[in-house]
Structure formats: C-alpha cells, structure tokens
Amino acid sequence: MAQLYFRYSTMGAGKSIEVQKVAFNYEERGQNPLIFTSSIDNRFAESGIVASRIGLSRRAIPVYDDMNIFEVIKEYNDIFGVDAVIIDECQFMKKHHIQELTDVVDELNIPVMCYGLRADFRNELFEGSYWLFALADKIEEIKTICWCGKKALTNARIVDGKVVYMGEQIFIGGNESYMPLCRKHYKEGKIMPYREKGEDLIIRYEKLKKEK
C-alpha cells in the first residue's frame, strides 16, 4: 500500500539533495518518479528547479496555489505511469494540495514523499507543514546542527547580521538570509561567528605534507 511521507528539517539539512537522490534511485531502476517544487521559490532563473547548495539541480513541476495537483499527477500517470511523487519545498503548499496528495496515495496507489520545513523563522508552522503533520502516514525528521554543534531546531532569519523575529512569513533566501540554530542560540539571537569555510581534511593534510 502506498503512503504519504513528510520528511522535515531546518534549512541546510540537505532536503533538496535527498529529493534528487531518491528520484535518481527510482530512475536507475527503470521507474518513473514525478518531481514537484514550489512556484514561489525565485532563487533561480526560472521556477521549477530543485537545486542544492552543493550545485546539484534538476527540473520539477512548479506548484501554483490554484493547481489541482491530483489532476496533474493523474494525467502523467495515465500517459507514462508514475511510480512515485517527490515534492520539494512542501511547506509552501496549501491545505487543498495536501488533501489532493492523500487522494493520490489512496486512489492512485502512488507513494508521495514530501520534503520541507516544519516551521518559519517565528517558529510557527507553515500551512503545508501543518496539514502534513495532520494527514501524513509517516513523519520523519532530517537532522542538522547549529553552528555550536547542537541539534538545530529553528530557521533564524538574518537581516544585517542580526536575528529578527518579526516580518512576513515567506521570504525566499539562501545562506545569506537564514541560518539553522539550536533553541538556545535562537532565543539569544547569536549567529555563527565569522570563520573560514571548512576544507576537506584530506586536502589539508596533503598541503601540510607538501609544506614539510
């Protein structure tokens, strides 16, 4: 029996990498995954792109507020056969989208895997996340860490180098505008001190050997 999965995390946990990895695994076995992402994510030149911070990307169907996602999936399934539906940025979906995804699972018997954020920078649930917590068959957390090494629980919005707690819920950004923080550092408003980006330890070791 197909199921509806909700895999959530803070930002920077590798959700978009996971989306592409799962899709690749299906395709490698000769199966047909269908990928969706939010239409409001404008970080890239065009909507309908799932992209990770390490440079991996692939096309996806953008989800609009008035889209009937069940009908879109049904059309693809009637033509090609769909073995799995994979959704990135599912927190931006509306209540009716989540209800339609339950129909995909229950009527079409197609598994649906949703990846997204649990809550916004104010620690309030997104609409899509709220309804996935209510309706998903399985809920899984993808963990990442705060700069201090503790588990990250919040998506802090950073403006002019400071954590802010007020503003519009939806504001698309990348590393320059959000940072995953543990609860303590979120409440204290402490962000990562400046430090050089980490380098591969093997490369660092080889450099040291050459310098000797």
Secondary structure as UniProt FT lines:
FT   STRAND          4..9
FT   TURN            11..12
FT   HELIX           15..28
FT   TURN            29..30
FT   STRAND          33..38
FT   TURN            39..40
FT   STRAND          49..51
FT   TURN            53..54
FT   STRAND          57..59
FT   STRAND          61..63
FT   TURN            65..66
FT   HELIX           69..79
FT   STRAND          84..87
FT   HELIX           90..92
FT   HELIX           95..108
FT   STRAND          112..117
FT   TURN            121..122
FT   HELIX           127..135
FT   STRAND          138..141
FT   TURN            147..148
FT   STRAND          154..159
FT   TURN            160..161
FT   STRAND          162..164
FT   TURN            175..177
FT   STRAND          178..181
FT   HELIX           183..188
FT   HELIX           201..211
//
